[in-house]
Every structure is written in structure tokens, then in C-alpha cells.
Amino acid sequence: MIKNGKYLSGVIFKDLTLEKERTEIVNLLDSAFKTEIHGVNLKEAVWHPSIFKSEHTKIATINGKVVGVIVLGERKVSFPPVEISAATIGPIATHPDYQRRGISSGLMDYALNYVKNSNKKIAYLQGIPNFYSKYGFFPYIAKSKIRVNIDDVALTEKGQAVDFESPHLPELKRIYKRATGEVIFSPNRDDKIWSWLVGPAQKSYYFYQPKVIQGNDGKVHGYFSGDPEDPLNFREVIVDNSIESCNLSMSLLKKHVMDLGASEFEIKLPYRSFLMTYLKQHLRGTFLAFVQSDGGSLFKIFDSLELFQDLVPYLNTGLEGLGLRDGSFCIKTMSKNISFKVVDGVIELGDDVMPNSISIPEKFLPALLTGYFAYEDLAPFCEATLDLESKTLLKNIFPQRFPFLFQGDAY
């Protein structure tokens, strides 16, 4: 708990502890976002006993009244073959009567201090870059989706979409792991997260009313979950890596949409995935990479050198088959020097200053790590003294990639 300090007189920053605070938080979110969806998410899913931790709901109170809230979650983010301990942040809201009075800043400081002290390496959220950049959050991803006209999808009678039941879970886990195993930033879901998703989260925005894609022989081919506010928007479609599974899945999605009397639908999915490749080969859909109108996907690095050191096995994958066994360069930021030495084809990191160097603004580091930005994207904004060998090394350690985050992992 933090009292007053540099913020509005009388404000207390604390963890959620009282039942009445829950009601006030839900009312606050409903008012701030002009929708009940965030309140429903908290009541039905985030505050469910299977996953609830009081310290993951940070609030600001004045005279016992809740005037601000930030919700946190724990995840393991994938940079194959490495998992990084991370925290989700959001939703975030301040009571209209107390906006522009330091409440949001105080809550962010309180929440980020907790996250850092919990040994999380990064934190991520959805928000407006110009606002959250002052807390160290910067873009790292563009979302991708396809818009499909049902006339382009062939119907088949070889299966059906059925409600999820617990015997389906082992196959859903296997298919998800296979489909997302190489997707940058897509969190690895442990048993606790899966139990939460297919349990209380079914009533929320995170994993809304999942349907299992099942063949007539009972074989599970995948699943899809929807959007409680837009039934034609499929937030998570995971399909086994086979043409048969893709054909059946698209046919069942078409049937689902036809039952709603609509002619097209949207699927959010990684740009580099088996299903996306299938769709690009077989359909005339509209393929979109986009940043949402209410803000982009942003993440914060707490200690860049420490994070890079944890990610060495991931960074080494860029050297596979390159043939460069030795070399070096240095990335300079406002706060760190990160030196890269390649010895016998393996990266060694340090904080040395080197003649072959590139100065990269901190705001580009998250996107460089995920591959959302490649060297060619950053070069016009950076000062560099790199010889040809060092430039080749940098390009291969940080190639263009296609990170992705499913809605179920946004809390």
C-alpha cells in the first residue's frame, strides 16, 4: 500500500481486498469504456478462484472509494526455444471525476514496481503509444487477420462444430502447441491457463464460447472461439496442420456464419501459420495487417541486457546455416551498451563498447526483438558504424519475423 506521496492528496494505492471494491471496480470500468464487457471479464473470469490473486488487481482509493484500477496477469511468452516470464496489464481505468490528477500515473508506477519485483522480464498491454511510451511501452507487433466471403468456401458434410467438453482438452492442447510452437510472442499455456480458458473464461471476452471442430469419426481437428460483441469475428481459430483439418474447419465456420444470416466473417491468426498459408492458397479473402483504432500492442523491457542474455538461444537461431562463425557488433541505447560477440557460431553478450556499433532508440527495441521491425526498417532512424560483416550478422540475428498474440493471452 502506498499513501499520498507525489500524487493527489488523500489517494491510497493498494491491492483489491474488499468485496465492495469489486462492485465499484466493475461500475468504474462500465462507465469508463461505455461497455459492460470489461466488468463481465473480471466477474466471470479474472476474479475466478482458480486464477484470482488479490495483488493482480491494483486500485487507487480516496476516502475508501475506488477511483482507479489496473488489472495484471501472469504469462510465459514464447521466443522459441525460450520462455520469458511476463505480465499482462489491462484493463486500466480512472474515474471521470479524477482524471488528469495523477491517478493513472500513480497506479502505473505502483503496478510496474510490483511486476519488476516479481522478476518479470517484460510487461505488455494494449494502448495508445503516445501515452504509454512515457512508461517505457513501445510497439512490438501488428495484428493480422483475413476477411472471408462464404461464397469462396466449399461445404463438406464430414464433421461438425460441437460444444467443448473436458475429454476434448488433451487434443486441444496438442493442436494449439503444434500450431503455435514457432510463433513469436505467443504465450505457452500451462495446465492452469488451459483450465481457466475452458472453464470460467468461456463466459468472457478471452475465450468466448469455444467450439470444437470434430470429424464424423470423432477426430478433433481444432477449435474456434468468438467475440461476444461481434459474432462474425473469430478471435481464435486453431487448426491441426493438415489440408483435411483446414477444409473441415473453414466449412464449419461457413455453416456457423450462414446460420447467422451473414455473408462474410473475419479470423484473427498469425500471418506465418499453416492455416494462413492454406487460406492464401485456396481463398480470395482480404488479408490485413493492422493496428487497432483504440491503440497498439505495446511491451516494456525492464532490463534490456538481462533480457537479451536470457534470449541468446532464440537469437542464435538467426545464425543457423549462415556460415559466419565469428564477428561482433554493439547496440547502443540511451541506457545500455549491448555487445554481441559470435565465437564459433554462438553468441556471447556483454556491455562492451565496440567500433562496429549501431545506436538504436529504446522505442525500437521491442520491435527489433520480436522481428516486427527488421534492420532495413530501423536503418533510417539510427546512427551506425557497421562494416559489411557486422551488418550481415545483425540482420541475421534480428531478421524480420511475424509475432502474434491471441486474445486469450491478453490477460
Sine and cosine of phi, psi and omega as CSV:
sin_phi,cos_phi,sin_psi,cos_psi,sin_omega,cos_omega
0.00,0.00,0.69,-0.73,0.04,-1.00
-0.82,-0.57,0.77,-0.64,0.03,-1.00
-0.96,-0.29,0.66,-0.75,0.14,-0.99
0.76,0.65,-0.98,-0.18,-0.09,-1.00
0.92,0.39,-0.71,-0.70,-0.07,-1.00
-1.00,0.07,0.07,1.00,-0.10,-0.99
-0.97,-0.22,-0.09,-1.00,-0.04,-1.00
-0.78,0.63,0.71,-0.71,-0.03,-1.00
-0.85,0.52,0.74,-0.67,0.06,-1.00
1.00,-0.04,-0.12,0.99,-0.03,-1.00
-0.98,0.17,0.63,-0.77,0.06,-1.00
-0.83,-0.56,0.79,-0.62,0.08,-1.00
-0.98,-0.18,0.82,-0.58,-0.13,-0.99
-0.46,-0.89,0.10,-1.00,0.09,-1.00
-1.00,0.01,0.45,-0.89,0.06,-1.00
-0.88,0.47,0.80,-0.59,0.01,-1.00
-0.72,-0.70,-0.49,0.87,-0.14,-0.99
-0.97,-0.25,0.52,-0.85,0.00,-1.00
-0.90,0.44,-0.62,0.78,-0.02,-1.00
-0.91,0.41,-0.45,0.89,0.03,-1.00
-0.92,0.40,-0.55,0.84,0.02,-1.00
-0.89,0.46,-0.72,0.69,0.01,-1.00
-0.88,0.48,-0.67,0.74,0.00,-1.00
-0.92,0.40,-0.60,0.80,0.02,-1.00
-0.90,0.43,-0.72,0.69,0.00,-1.00
-0.88,0.48,-0.70,0.72,0.03,-1.00
-0.89,0.46,-0.62,0.78,0.02,-1.00
-0.90,0.44,-0.72,0.70,0.00,-1.00
-0.91,0.40,-0.66,0.75,0.03,-1.00
-0.86,0.51,-0.64,0.77,-0.01,-1.00
-0.95,0.30,-0.68,0.73,-0.08,-1.00
-0.93,0.37,-0.63,0.78,-0.10,-0.99
-0.98,-0.20,-0.03,1.00,0.01,-1.00
0.84,0.54,0.51,0.86,0.05,-1.00
-0.43,-0.90,0.44,-0.90,0.00,-1.00
-1.00,-0.02,-0.01,1.00,-0.16,-0.99
-0.89,0.45,-0.64,0.77,-0.04,-1.00
-0.94,0.35,-0.61,0.80,0.08,-1.00
-0.90,0.43,-0.65,0.76,0.06,-1.00
-0.88,0.47,-0.68,0.73,0.01,-1.00
-0.83,0.55,-0.69,0.72,-0.01,-1.00
-0.92,0.39,-0.78,0.63,-0.09,-1.00
-0.90,0.43,-0.68,0.73,-0.11,-0.99
-1.00,0.07,-0.50,0.87,-0.17,-0.99
-0.82,-0.57,-0.87,0.50,-0.15,-0.99
-0.90,0.44,-0.59,0.80,-0.01,-1.00
-1.00,-0.07,0.20,0.98,0.04,-1.00
-0.91,0.41,0.65,-0.76,-0.07,-1.00
-0.82,0.58,-0.45,0.89,-0.05,-1.00
-0.93,0.38,-0.34,0.94,-0.07,-1.00
-0.73,-0.68,-0.20,0.98,-0.14,-0.99
-0.92,0.39,0.73,-0.69,0.21,-0.98
-0.73,-0.68,0.81,-0.59,-0.08,-1.00
-0.86,0.51,-0.55,0.84,-0.04,-1.00
-0.95,0.30,-0.10,0.99,0.03,-1.00
-1.00,-0.04,-0.04,1.00,0.15,-0.99
-0.88,-0.47,0.97,-0.24,-0.02,-1.00
-1.00,-0.10,0.72,-0.69,-0.03,-1.00
-0.76,-0.65,0.38,-0.93,0.16,-0.99
-0.92,-0.40,0.75,-0.66,0.01,-1.00
-0.80,-0.59,0.50,-0.86,0.14,-0.99
-0.74,-0.67,0.86,-0.51,-0.06,-1.00
0.80,0.60,0.61,0.79,0.04,-1.00
0.99,0.14,-0.03,1.00,-0.01,-1.00
-0.99,-0.14,0.72,-0.69,0.03,-1.00
-0.96,0.28,0.84,-0.53,-0.01,-1.00
-0.87,-0.49,-0.05,1.00,0.04,-1.00
-0.28,-0.96,0.43,-0.90,-0.02,-1.00
-0.49,-0.87,0.58,-0.81,0.19,-0.98
-0.71,-0.71,0.74,-0.67,0.01,-1.00
-0.95,-0.33,0.70,-0.71,-0.02,-1.00
-0.89,-0.45,0.35,-0.94,0.12,-0.99
-0.55,-0.83,0.35,-0.94,0.00,-1.00
-0.96,-0.28,0.67,-0.74,0.04,-1.00
-0.58,-0.81,0.29,-0.96,0.19,-0.98
-0.91,-0.42,0.95,-0.32,-0.08,-1.00
-1.00,0.03,0.66,-0.75,-0.12,-0.99
-0.99,-0.10,0.84,-0.54,0.27,-0.96
-0.84,-0.54,0.99,0.15,-0.20,-0.98
-0.75,0.67,0.77,-0.64,0.14,0.99
-0.99,-0.12,0.42,0.91,-0.11,-0.99
-0.96,-0.29,0.60,-0.80,0.18,-0.98
-0.95,-0.31,0.72,-0.70,0.00,-1.00
-0.90,-0.43,0.76,-0.65,0.04,-1.00
-0.93,0.36,0.81,-0.59,-0.13,-0.99
-0.65,-0.76,0.23,-0.97,0.09,-1.00
-0.77,-0.64,0.70,-0.71,0.18,-0.98
-1.00,0.05,0.49,-0.87,0.03,-1.00
-0.73,-0.68,0.80,-0.59,0.05,-1.00
0.76,-0.65,0.50,-0.87,0.13,0.99
-0.97,0.25,0.33,-0.94,0.01,-1.00
-0.80,-0.61,0.74,-0.67,-0.01,-1.00
-0.46,-0.89,0.50,-0.87,0.09,-1.00
-0.80,-0.60,0.66,-0.76,0.03,-1.00
-0.84,0.53,0.71,-0.71,-0.05,-1.00
-0.79,0.62,-0.55,0.84,-0.03,-1.00
-0.96,0.28,-0.19,0.98,-0.08,-1.00
-0.84,-0.55,0.28,0.96,0.03,-1.00
-0.96,0.26,0.44,-0.90,-0.02,-1.00
0.87,0.49,0.52,0.85,0.03,-1.00
-0.78,-0.62,0.35,0.94,0.10,-0.99
1.00,0.03,0.05,1.00,-0.04,-1.00
-0.91,0.41,-0.77,0.64,-0.02,-1.00
-0.88,0.48,-0.66,0.75,0.00,-1.00
-0.89,0.45,-0.68,0.73,0.01,-1.00
-0.90,0.43,-0.67,0.74,0.03,-1.00
-0.90,0.43,-0.66,0.75,0.02,-1.00
-0.90,0.44,-0.70,0.71,0.03,-1.00
-0.87,0.50,-0.69,0.72,-0.01,-1.00
-0.90,0.45,-0.71,0.70,-0.04,-1.00
-0.94,0.35,-0.70,0.72,-0.04,-1.00
-0.93,0.37,-0.55,0.83,0.07,-1.00
-0.90,0.44,-0.64,0.76,0.06,-1.00
-0.90,0.44,-0.72,0.70,-0.03,-1.00
-0.88,0.48,-0.72,0.69,-0.01,-1.00
-0.88,0.47,-0.69,0.72,-0.01,-1.00
-0.95,0.32,-0.21,0.98,0.07,-1.00
-1.00,-0.02,0.19,0.98,0.06,-1.00
0.91,0.41,0.47,0.88,0.14,-0.99
-0.99,0.14,0.67,-0.74,-0.05,-1.00
-1.00,0.07,-0.48,0.87,0.01,-1.00
-0.61,-0.79,0.30,-0.95,0.15,-0.99
-0.72,-0.69,0.56,-0.83,-0.01,-1.00
-0.68,-0.74,0.44,-0.90,-0.05,-1.00
-0.40,-0.92,0.12,-0.99,0.11,-0.99
-0.93,-0.36,0.85,-0.53,-0.05,-1.00
-0.10,-1.00,-0.04,-1.00,-0.04,-1.00
-0.99,0.13,0.88,-0.48,-0.08,-1.00
-0.82,0.58,-0.67,0.74,-0.06,-1.00
-0.89,0.45,-0.44,0.90,0.03,-1.00
-1.00,0.08,-0.76,0.65,-0.12,-0.99
-0.99,0.17,-0.17,0.99,0.05,-1.00
-0.89,0.45,-0.47,0.88,0.00,-1.00
-0.94,0.35,-0.23,0.97,0.09,-1.00
-0.98,-0.22,0.09,1.00,0.04,-1.00
1.00,-0.02,0.28,0.96,0.03,-1.00
-0.99,-0.12,0.77,-0.64,-0.06,-1.00
-0.67,-0.74,0.38,-0.92,-0.04,-1.00
-0.87,0.49,0.58,-0.81,0.04,-1.00
-0.64,-0.77,0.00,1.00,-0.15,-0.99
-0.30,-0.95,0.50,-0.87,0.28,-0.96
-0.89,-0.46,0.68,-0.73,0.01,-1.00
-0.97,0.25,0.38,-0.93,-0.02,-1.00
-0.72,-0.70,0.56,-0.83,0.00,-1.00
-0.41,-0.91,0.24,-0.97,0.10,-1.00
-0.80,-0.60,0.67,-0.74,0.09,-1.00
-0.97,-0.24,0.85,-0.53,-0.15,-0.99
-0.89,-0.45,0.72,-0.69,0.16,-0.99
-1.00,-0.01,0.75,-0.67,-0.11,-0.99
-0.90,0.45,-0.38,0.93,0.02,-1.00
-0.91,0.41,-0.34,0.94,-0.02,-1.00
-1.00,0.03,-0.05,1.00,-0.08,-1.00
-0.95,-0.31,0.78,-0.62,0.02,-1.00
-0.99,0.16,0.63,-0.77,0.04,-1.00
-1.00,0.02,0.54,-0.84,0.09,-1.00
-0.65,-0.76,0.46,-0.89,0.02,-1.00
-0.96,-0.27,0.40,0.92,-0.13,-0.99
-1.00,0.02,0.05,1.00,-0.02,-1.00
-0.17,-0.98,-0.15,-0.99,-0.02,-1.00
-0.44,-0.90,0.38,-0.93,0.10,-0.99
-0.99,-0.13,0.87,-0.49,-0.08,-1.00
-0.88,-0.48,0.40,-0.92,0.06,-1.00
-0.89,0.46,0.55,-0.83,0.02,-1.00
-0.91,0.41,0.67,-0.75,0.17,-0.99
-0.72,-0.69,0.43,-0.90,-0.12,-0.99
-0.81,0.58,-0.56,0.83,0.04,-1.00
-0.90,0.44,-0.30,0.96,0.01,-1.00
-0.97,0.25,-0.36,0.93,-0.23,-0.97
-0.85,0.52,-0.72,0.70,-0.01,-1.00
-0.83,0.56,-0.65,0.76,0.01,-1.00
-0.94,0.33,-0.60,0.80,0.05,-1.00
-0.88,0.47,-0.68,0.74,0.04,-1.00
-0.88,0.48,-0.71,0.71,-0.03,-1.00
-0.89,0.45,-0.71,0.71,-0.03,-1.00
-0.92,0.39,-0.66,0.75,0.03,-1.00
-0.87,0.50,-0.72,0.69,-0.03,-1.00
-0.89,0.45,-0.65,0.76,0.01,-1.00
-0.93,0.37,-0.65,0.76,-0.07,-1.00
-0.96,0.27,-0.46,0.89,-0.11,-0.99
-0.91,-0.42,0.04,1.00,-0.13,-0.99
-0.84,0.54,-0.50,0.87,-0.01,-1.00
-0.96,-0.29,0.17,0.99,-0.03,-1.00
-1.00,0.08,0.86,-0.50,-0.01,-1.00
-0.90,0.43,0.74,-0.68,0.10,-0.99
0.98,0.21,-0.06,1.00,0.03,-1.00
-0.98,0.20,0.92,-0.39,-0.13,-0.99
-0.86,0.51,0.59,-0.81,0.12,-0.99
-0.98,0.19,0.85,-0.53,-0.08,-1.00
-1.00,-0.03,0.88,-0.48,0.05,-1.00
-1.00,0.08,0.00,-1.00,-0.06,-1.00
-0.87,0.50,-0.60,0.80,-0.02,-1.00
-0.91,0.42,-0.70,0.71,0.00,-1.00
-0.91,0.42,-0.68,0.73,0.01,-1.00
-0.88,0.47,-0.68,0.73,0.02,-1.00
-0.87,0.49,-0.61,0.79,0.03,-1.00
-0.94,0.35,-0.71,0.71,-0.04,-1.00
-0.88,0.48,-0.74,0.67,-0.06,-1.00
-0.99,0.10,-0.02,1.00,0.07,-1.00
-0.97,-0.25,-0.94,-0.33,-0.07,-1.00
-0.89,0.45,-0.49,0.87,-0.06,-1.00
-0.93,0.36,-0.22,0.98,0.06,-1.00
-0.88,0.47,-0.40,0.92,-0.01,-1.00
-1.00,-0.04,0.05,1.00,-0.11,-0.99
-0.89,-0.45,0.01,-1.00,0.04,-1.00
-0.91,0.42,-0.40,0.91,-0.19,-0.98
-0.97,0.24,-0.55,0.84,-0.05,-1.00
-0.44,-0.90,0.88,0.48,-0.25,-0.97
-0.96,0.28,0.87,-0.49,0.14,-0.99
0.69,0.72,0.89,0.46,-0.03,-1.00
-0.90,0.43,0.60,-0.80,0.09,-1.00
-0.89,-0.45,0.68,-0.74,0.01,-1.00
-1.00,-0.06,0.76,-0.65,0.03,-1.00
-1.00,0.04,0.91,-0.42,-0.17,-0.99
-0.76,-0.65,0.73,-0.69,0.06,-1.00
-0.97,0.24,0.22,-0.98,0.01,-1.00
-0.89,0.46,-0.37,0.93,0.03,-1.00
-1.00,0.05,0.08,1.00,0.02,-1.00
1.00,0.00,-0.11,0.99,0.00,-1.00
-0.93,0.37,0.71,-0.70,0.04,-1.00
-1.00,0.06,0.81,-0.58,-0.03,-1.00
-0.96,-0.28,-0.20,0.98,-0.02,-1.00
0.41,-0.91,-0.35,-0.94,0.01,-1.00
-0.33,-0.94,0.26,-0.97,0.14,-0.99
-0.60,-0.80,0.52,-0.86,0.09,-1.00
-0.79,-0.61,0.42,-0.91,-0.15,-0.99
-0.95,-0.32,-0.34,-0.94,-0.02,-1.00
-0.79,-0.62,0.87,-0.49,-0.06,-1.00
-0.89,0.46,-0.33,0.95,-0.02,-1.00
-0.98,-0.20,-0.20,0.98,-0.02,-1.00
-0.53,-0.85,1.00,-0.10,-0.09,-1.00
-0.91,0.40,-0.18,0.98,0.01,-1.00
-0.99,-0.16,0.16,0.99,0.01,-1.00
-0.90,-0.43,0.92,-0.38,-0.01,-1.00
-0.99,-0.11,0.93,-0.38,-0.14,-0.99
-0.98,0.17,-0.41,0.91,0.00,-1.00
-0.55,-0.83,0.92,-0.40,0.08,-1.00
-0.83,-0.56,0.94,-0.35,-0.02,-1.00
-0.89,-0.46,0.84,-0.55,-0.11,-0.99
-0.76,-0.65,0.60,-0.80,0.06,-1.00
-0.87,0.49,0.48,-0.88,-0.10,-0.99
-0.99,0.17,0.95,0.31,0.06,-1.00
-0.48,-0.88,0.49,-0.87,0.03,-1.00
-0.88,0.47,-0.65,0.76,0.02,-1.00
-0.84,0.54,-0.72,0.70,-0.02,-1.00
-0.92,0.39,-0.63,0.78,0.02,-1.00
-0.91,0.41,-0.70,0.71,0.03,-1.00
-0.85,0.53,-0.75,0.67,-0.04,-1.00
-0.91,0.42,-0.68,0.74,-0.04,-1.00
-0.89,0.46,-0.72,0.69,-0.01,-1.00
-0.92,0.40,-0.60,0.80,0.04,-1.00
-0.89,0.46,-0.67,0.74,-0.01,-1.00
-0.95,0.32,-0.56,0.83,0.11,-0.99
-0.90,0.43,-0.65,0.76,0.05,-1.00
-0.87,0.49,-0.72,0.69,0.01,-1.00
-0.87,0.49,-0.67,0.75,0.01,-1.00
-0.87,0.50,-0.69,0.72,-0.03,-1.00
-0.95,0.30,-0.62,0.79,0.04,-1.00
-0.87,0.49,-0.62,0.78,0.03,-1.00
-0.89,0.45,-0.40,0.92,0.03,-1.00
-1.00,0.00,-0.05,1.00,0.03,-1.00
0.97,0.23,0.39,0.92,-0.04,-1.00
-0.96,-0.30,0.23,-0.97,-0.07,-1.00
-0.91,-0.42,-0.15,0.99,0.03,-1.00
-0.48,-0.88,0.29,-0.96,0.00,-1.00
-0.48,-0.88,0.21,-0.98,-0.01,-1.00
-0.83,-0.55,0.59,-0.81,0.08,-1.00
-0.82,-0.58,0.80,-0.60,0.15,-0.99
-1.00,-0.03,0.81,-0.59,-0.02,-1.00
-0.32,-0.95,0.35,-0.94,-0.02,-1.00
-0.88,0.48,0.62,-0.78,-0.03,-1.00
-0.91,0.41,-0.60,0.80,0.06,-1.00
-0.97,-0.22,1.00,0.08,0.03,-1.00
-0.55,-0.84,0.33,-0.94,-0.01,-1.00
-0.86,0.51,-0.70,0.71,-0.02,-1.00
-0.90,0.43,-0.67,0.74,0.02,-1.00
-0.89,0.45,-0.66,0.75,0.04,-1.00
-0.88,0.47,-0.68,0.73,0.06,-1.00
-0.85,0.53,-0.73,0.69,-0.04,-1.00
-0.90,0.43,-0.62,0.78,0.02,-1.00
-0.92,0.38,-0.46,0.89,0.01,-1.00
-0.99,0.15,-0.56,0.83,-0.22,-0.98
-0.92,-0.38,-0.26,0.97,-0.07,-1.00
-0.84,-0.54,0.28,-0.96,0.05,-1.00
-0.97,-0.23,0.47,0.88,-0.07,-1.00
-0.91,0.42,0.23,-0.97,0.07,-1.00
-1.00,-0.05,0.87,-0.49,-0.05,-1.00
-0.99,-0.14,0.82,-0.58,-0.13,-0.99
-0.79,-0.62,0.70,-0.71,0.27,-0.96
-0.94,-0.35,0.75,-0.66,-0.18,-0.98
-0.48,-0.88,0.34,-0.94,0.18,-0.98
-0.90,-0.44,0.77,-0.64,-0.09,-1.00
-0.89,0.46,0.47,-0.88,-0.06,-1.00
-0.91,0.42,-0.42,0.91,-0.01,-1.00
-1.00,-0.03,0.19,0.98,0.08,-1.00
0.78,-0.63,0.23,-0.97,-0.06,-1.00
-0.99,-0.14,0.09,-1.00,0.09,-1.00
-1.00,0.06,0.84,-0.55,-0.14,-0.99
-0.78,-0.62,0.55,-0.84,0.17,-0.98
-0.65,-0.76,0.39,-0.92,-0.07,-1.00
-0.90,-0.43,0.72,-0.70,0.10,-0.99
-0.99,-0.17,0.80,-0.60,-0.01,-1.00
-0.99,0.16,-0.64,0.77,0.04,-1.00
-0.58,-0.81,0.96,-0.28,-0.15,-0.99
-0.91,0.42,-0.68,0.74,-0.01,-1.00
-0.90,0.43,-0.68,0.73,0.02,-1.00
-0.89,0.46,-0.67,0.74,0.02,-1.00
-0.91,0.41,-0.72,0.70,0.00,-1.00
-0.87,0.49,-0.61,0.79,0.01,-1.00
-0.90,0.44,-0.64,0.77,0.05,-1.00
-0.91,0.41,-0.44,0.90,-0.10,-0.99
-1.00,-0.09,0.17,0.99,-0.04,-1.00
-0.81,0.58,-0.71,0.70,0.03,-1.00
-0.86,0.51,-0.58,0.82,0.06,-1.00
-0.93,0.38,-0.71,0.70,-0.01,-1.00
-0.91,0.41,-0.54,0.84,0.01,-1.00
-0.90,0.44,-0.43,0.90,-0.01,-1.00
-0.89,0.46,-0.42,0.91,0.04,-1.00
-0.95,0.31,-0.27,0.96,-0.02,-1.00
-1.00,-0.06,-0.16,0.99,-0.07,-1.00
-0.88,0.47,0.83,-0.55,0.02,-1.00
0.98,0.22,0.07,1.00,-0.06,-1.00
-0.96,0.28,-0.63,0.78,-0.03,-1.00
1.00,-0.06,-0.25,0.97,0.06,-1.00
-0.99,0.16,0.91,-0.43,-0.04,-1.00
-0.99,-0.10,-0.35,0.94,-0.05,-1.00
-0.59,-0.81,0.42,-0.91,0.03,-1.00
0.39,-0.92,0.12,-0.99,-0.02,-1.00
-0.33,-0.95,0.42,-0.91,0.17,-0.99
-0.30,-0.95,0.15,-0.99,-0.05,-1.00
-0.74,-0.68,0.71,-0.71,0.16,-0.99
-0.99,-0.17,0.83,-0.56,0.02,-1.00
-0.95,-0.30,0.75,-0.66,0.15,-0.99
-0.84,-0.54,0.00,-1.00,0.01,-1.00
-0.90,0.44,-0.47,0.88,-0.11,-0.99
-0.91,-0.41,-0.27,0.96,-0.12,-0.99
-0.61,-0.79,0.43,-0.90,0.33,-0.94
-0.93,-0.36,0.79,-0.62,0.03,-1.00
-0.85,-0.52,0.94,-0.33,-0.05,-1.00
-0.99,-0.13,0.63,-0.77,0.00,-1.00
-0.88,-0.47,0.89,-0.46,0.12,-0.99
-0.89,-0.46,0.81,-0.59,0.06,-1.00
-0.98,-0.20,0.89,-0.46,-0.02,-1.00
-0.84,-0.55,0.89,-0.45,-0.04,-1.00
0.81,0.59,0.64,0.77,0.08,-1.00
0.98,0.18,0.16,0.99,-0.01,-1.00
-0.84,-0.55,0.67,-0.74,-0.05,-1.00
-0.99,0.17,0.72,-0.69,0.18,-0.98
-0.88,-0.48,0.76,-0.64,-0.05,-1.00
-0.96,-0.28,0.50,-0.87,0.07,-1.00
-0.36,-0.93,-0.31,-0.95,0.02,-1.00
-0.82,-0.58,0.48,0.88,-0.02,-1.00
-0.96,0.29,0.48,-0.88,0.15,-0.99
-1.00,-0.04,0.74,-0.67,-0.08,-1.00
-0.78,-0.63,0.46,-0.89,0.02,-1.00
-0.91,0.41,-0.58,0.82,0.10,-1.00
-0.99,0.10,0.98,-0.20,-0.12,-0.99
-0.59,-0.80,0.32,-0.95,0.10,-0.99
-0.66,-0.75,0.75,-0.66,0.03,-1.00
-1.00,-0.07,0.90,-0.43,-0.07,-1.00
-0.89,-0.45,0.84,-0.54,0.08,-1.00
-0.83,0.56,0.60,-0.80,-0.04,-1.00
-0.80,0.60,-0.53,0.85,-0.09,-1.00
-0.92,0.40,-0.26,0.97,0.00,-1.00
-0.99,-0.10,-0.18,0.98,-0.10,-0.99
-0.89,0.46,-0.72,0.70,0.03,-1.00
-0.84,0.54,-0.69,0.73,-0.02,-1.00
-0.94,0.35,-0.54,0.84,0.07,-1.00
-0.91,0.42,-0.67,0.74,-0.02,-1.00
-0.91,0.41,-0.68,0.74,-0.05,-1.00
-0.99,0.15,-0.25,0.97,-0.05,-1.00
1.00,0.02,0.07,1.00,0.08,-1.00
-0.87,0.48,-0.63,0.78,0.16,-0.99
-0.93,-0.37,0.71,-0.70,0.13,-0.99
-0.98,-0.21,0.09,-1.00,-0.02,-1.00
-0.82,0.58,-0.67,0.74,-0.04,-1.00
-0.88,0.48,-0.52,0.85,0.04,-1.00
-0.94,0.34,-0.60,0.80,-0.12,-0.99
-1.00,0.03,-0.44,0.90,-0.13,-0.99
-0.77,0.64,-0.67,0.74,-0.02,-1.00
-0.91,0.42,-0.30,0.95,-0.07,-1.00
-0.96,-0.26,0.06,1.00,-0.13,-0.99
-0.82,-0.57,0.49,-0.87,0.16,-0.99
-0.99,-0.12,0.76,-0.65,-0.09,-1.00
-0.66,-0.75,0.58,-0.81,0.16,-0.99
-0.79,-0.61,0.96,0.29,-0.08,-1.00
-0.91,-0.41,0.75,-0.66,0.15,-0.99
-0.98,0.18,0.10,-1.00,-0.11,-0.99
-0.87,0.50,-0.66,0.75,-0.02,-1.00
-0.91,0.42,-0.68,0.73,0.00,-1.00
-0.92,0.40,-0.61,0.79,0.03,-1.00
-0.91,0.42,-0.66,0.75,0.05,-1.00
-0.88,0.47,-0.65,0.76,0.02,-1.00
-0.88,0.47,-0.74,0.67,-0.01,-1.00
-0.88,0.48,-0.69,0.72,-0.01,-1.00
-0.87,0.49,-0.58,0.82,-0.05,-1.00
-0.99,0.12,-0.52,0.85,0.07,-1.00
-0.95,0.32,-0.54,0.84,0.00,-1.00
-0.84,-0.54,0.93,0.37,0.02,-1.00
-0.98,0.22,0.19,-0.98,0.13,-0.99
-0.93,0.36,0.73,-0.68,0.03,-1.00
-0.73,-0.68,0.00,-1.00,-0.07,-1.00
-0.76,-0.65,0.98,0.18,0.01,-1.00
-0.93,0.37,0.37,-0.93,-0.02,-1.00
-0.41,-0.91,0.52,-0.85,0.03,-1.00
-0.71,-0.71,0.84,-0.54,0.04,-1.00
-0.99,0.17,0.42,-0.91,-0.03,-1.00
-0.87,0.49,-0.54,0.84,0.00,-1.00
-0.90,0.43,-0.25,0.97,0.00,-1.00
-0.94,-0.33,0.19,0.98,0.00,-1.00
-1.00,0.06,-0.08,1.00,0.23,-0.97
-0.92,-0.40,0.00,0.00,0.00,0.00
